[in-house]
Amino acid sequence: MTMDGLFMNREQRLRHEALSLWQALSSEPPPRGLDGHRLLDAAMELKPPVEYDRLHSPHLRPSQITRPK
């Protein structure tokens, strides 16, 4: 569900998360025309996974976090 109360399908949620990740890792605009999967792949190539830690929620337990292999 989005902030405005509208539901998003899986692809929309993935693209939204990928865009958020891109913006957190880069000051450049994201590449145009990529679907959520490809944009997520491109964002993950911006920095090594060791440098990536976007989850800062006190409500998440370590068992709920999946990191790239």
QUICORLIN-V329207 format. One record per pair of residues at least 4 apart in sequence whose C-alpha atoms are under 7 Angstrom apart, sorted by the first residue. I is the first residue (numbers start at 1). GAP is how many residues later the second one is. Records with the same first field share a line. If there is no record, write none. Layout:
I->GAP, GAP
This chain:
1->4, 5, 6, 7
2->4, 5, 6
8->4, 5
9->4
10->4
11->4, 25
12->4
13->4
14->4, 22
15->4, 20, 21
16->4
17->4
18->4, 18, 21, 22
19->4
20->4
21->4, 22
22->4, 8, 21
23->4
25->21
34->4, 5
35->4
36->4
37->4
38->4
39->4
40->4
41->4
42->4
47->4, 5
48->4
49->19
60->4
